[in-house]
Amino acid sequence: MNMGQKVSGGIKTVGQDTPYRLNREIAFGQDFLKPGRLDVLLDMPPVPKDIQMQHTWNPSDRSLNIFVKDEDKFTFHRHPVAQSTDCIRGRFGYTRGLHVWEVVWSTQQRGTHAVVGVATTEAALHCVGYQSLVGSNSESWGWDLGRNKLYHDVKNNPSVTYPSLLNLDENFVVPDSFYVVLDMDEGTLSFVVDGQYLGVAFRGLKGKKLYPIVSAVWGHCEITHRYIGGLDPEPLPLMDICRRKIRQQIGKNRLPEINKLPLPTVIRNYILYQ
């Protein structure tokens, strides 16, 4: 799919060919500055597979029209059931710390209502008809990927455009893979696309226990959830801060060249997370 192609009606598509970037003046606003802790977390290697498995889709907490694949526990498949919207929650509920997970959802398998977000255990997992189920009630918060809208308790709150700096004639095409960022210490939900922090989507989440969730309508769609990692609310150890500063100064592209430096093996391995 050409992510940057023009669509009918003069609507511009902002996608991989024309990456979304914040207006310089507005990007320095509080909601658009990438948190320092998020920078640290994204610089770390992903957690091991056994830890990822503890955070992936919950086969016991899903619509009956969805099943987690036996050969790939990170991915679920939705049956082609007409006039049905179906959800699945993650295994792990978060009450503290900063957490990031990757969602892989093909743009060709989203259909009319494709929503990603978080929810409590009280949020419904199925409804008749097609709708943006995540965010439709007070127990869930969702980003509709097709409409570029945020939903929460829609009967009492109007939808909000996200990314919030989109013009009326723009439609931001979310690529197949992106990150969800849940900061339970700050009580915020955000998203990262192609390395670009899109700003805070939701606030006021502190004090809740929230699970990853998606709602889907496309028959035979398959959606992958892969936990990247988390940080506790406590301050980072000084060693970790020093490692982060060194890696920043070297730059990601030049990190492999660290092996050429006259450093003790233990320090070199620490800097490279080995």
HUWOLIN-V686890 format. One record per pair of residues at least 24 apart in sequence whose C-alpha atoms are under 6 Angstrom apart, sorted by the first residue. I is the first residue (numbers start at 1). J is the second residue. D is the distance in Angstrom with one decimal. If there is no record, write none. Layout:
{{I J D} {I J D}}
//
This chain:
{{11 169 5.1} {11 170 5.6} {12 170 4.7} {12 171 5.9} {13 171 4.9} {13 172 5.7} {14 172 4.6} {14 173 5.8} {15 173 5.0} {31 199 5.1} {31 200 5.3} {32 199 4.2} {34 197 6.0} {46 228 4.7} {46 229 5.9} {47 228 6.0} {47 229 5.6} {52 227 5.1} {55 91 5.2} {55 92 5.1} {56 90 5.4} {56 91 5.8} {56 225 5.8} {57 90 4.2} {57 91 5.7} {58 89 6.0} {58 90 5.0} {58 91 4.6} {61 89 5.9} {62 87 5.9} {62 88 4.2} {63 87 5.6} {63 125 5.4} {63 126 5.7} {74 224 5.4} {74 225 5.5} {75 223 5.4} {75 224 4.2} {76 222 5.5} {76 223 5.7} {77 220 6.0} {77 221 5.8} {77 222 4.6} {78 219 6.0} {78 220 5.0} {78 221 5.6} {79 219 5.6} {79 220 5.4} {80 219 3.6} {80 220 5.6} {83 128 5.9} {83 129 4.1} {83 130 5.8} {84 128 4.7} {84 129 4.7} {84 130 5.8} {85 126 5.6} {85 127 5.4} {85 130 5.4} {85 216 5.8} {85 217 5.1} {86 125 5.9} {86 126 4.7} {86 215 5.4} {86 216 5.4} {87 125 4.6} {87 214 5.5} {87 215 4.3} {88 213 5.7} {89 212 5.6} {89 213 4.5} {90 211 5.6} {90 212 5.0} {93 209 5.6} {93 210 5.0} {93 211 4.6} {94 209 5.3} {94 210 5.2} {95 184 5.9} {95 209 4.8} {96 184 4.8} {96 185 5.6} {97 184 5.5} {97 185 5.6} {97 231 5.5} {97 232 4.5} {97 233 5.1} {98 182 5.9} {98 183 4.3} {98 230 5.3} {98 231 5.1} {99 181 5.9} {99 182 5.2} {99 229 6.0} {99 230 4.3} {100 180 5.6} {100 181 4.7} {100 228 5.5} {100 229 5.7} {101 179 5.6} {101 180 5.4} {101 226 5.5} {101 227 4.1} {101 228 4.9} {102 178 5.7} {102 179 4.5} {102 225 5.8} {102 226 5.1} {103 177 5.7} {103 178 5.7} {103 224 5.7} {103 225 4.9} {104 176 5.5} {104 177 4.4} {104 223 5.8} {104 224 5.0} {105 176 5.0} {105 223 5.0} {106 176 4.6} {107 176 5.7} {109 218 5.9} {109 221 5.2} {110 218 5.8} {111 218 5.3} {114 144 5.6} {114 145 5.7} {114 216 5.3} {115 142 5.8} {115 143 5.3} {115 144 4.3} {115 145 5.9} {115 214 5.5} {115 215 5.3} {116 142 5.3} {116 143 5.3} {116 214 4.5} {117 141 5.5} {117 142 4.2} {117 213 5.5} {118 210 5.9} {118 211 5.3} {118 212 4.6} {118 213 5.2} {119 210 5.2} {119 211 5.3} {120 210 5.0} {134 215 5.9} {163 198 6.0} {243 271 5.6}}
//
